[in-house]
Amino acid sequence: MSRRIGPAGRGVLERRTPRPQPRTDGHAPRNPGKAPASGSSAVWLLAKLLALLLLFAASGLLYHVATSDGFRVTRVAVAGNQLLSASELEATAAVDGANIFWLRQAEVKRRLEAVPSIQSARISAFLPNRLEIQIAERTPIALWQNGETSFLVDRDGRVLGSGPNGRSLPAIRDVGRSDLRAGESVDTDALQTVFRLQTLLPQLARTAAREFEYSRETGVSVVTDFGARVRFGRGDDLEWKVNALAAVRRELERTNQRAELIDVRFGDRPYVR
C-alpha cells in the first residue's frame, strides 16, 4: 500500500494489486478450463485411422461386388409373352452378363417398351444373379396382309409385327402398299369397317365375305360368296350401302345375271359390271 497526494494536499491511500510472479519451478501455470492437448490429438488421430480403415474396407467390398462373377446376371425369367419368344425378349433386354448392382432397370424397361407389340414392361432384380421380366402385350385384332407378309395389328391400327396366317383373325389384304413395317400404322377406319361388315353382310344381304381387300384409293372391298367383288369405301353410311348391295343382288337373281364388280360407294347410284 502507498500514499498518493490528492489535489487538496491530502494524502490518499492507494491499494495496489501485486503482480503475479513467474514460477521458478520450471512448470507453466495450469489452466483448469482446457484439457491437455496431447489427449485431444490422440482421439483425433484414432478417429482418422478408423475412418481410413472403413474406407479401405468399403473400397474392397465395392471392388469385389463390381468384379465378382457371382453377381453377373445369368438367369432371366420372362412372363406374359405370347407374340414374342422368351429368347427374343432376352436379346432385346440385353442383360446377360451384366452386374446386377449396376444394372439400369429403367433403360431395360425402355428397350423392351420400344418393341411395337409390348405395351408395358416391369423389371425385377433378385440377388445374386436373377432377373425377372413381366410384360403386357398389345392385343392383335386382325391380320394385315402386305405382299407376302401378314402383320398383326391392334385396334389402334398399330402394326405389332409379322404373324402366322393360321391365327383365327379377320384378314385384310392390302392391294396397294408394299412397304409396311412393324411400328407403323394402318387405316383404323378400314379395320372398323371390316368388323361391321362381318355382322351386316349376313344380316342384311344374306351373303358372307370370302376376302377383305383394302387400298388407299377405293377403301374396303369384299369378295363375296356369290363371286362378285363389292366396293364399300369407308365406313360412313355402311348400313345403307349393305342394303343397296342386297337390292342389287335381288335384281341379279331375278334377271338371272352375274356381276363381277358392284360399287355402292356413291349413294343411290350403285355401279354394276
Buried (B, 14 or more C-beta within 10 A) or exposed (E): EEEEEEEEEEEEEEEEEEEEEEEEEEEEEEEEEEEEEEEEEEEEEEEEEEEEEEEEEEEEEEEEBEEEEEBBBBEBEBEBBEBBEEEBBBEBBEBEEBBBEEBEBEEBBEBBBEBBBBBEBBBEBEEBBBBBBBBEBBEBBBBBBBEEEBBBBBBEBBBBBBBEEEEEBBBBBBBEBEEBEBEBEBBBBBBBBBBBBBEBBBEBBEBEBEEBBBBEEBBBBBBBEBEBBBBBBBBEBBEEBBBBBBEBBEEBEEEEEEBEEBBBBEEEEBEBE
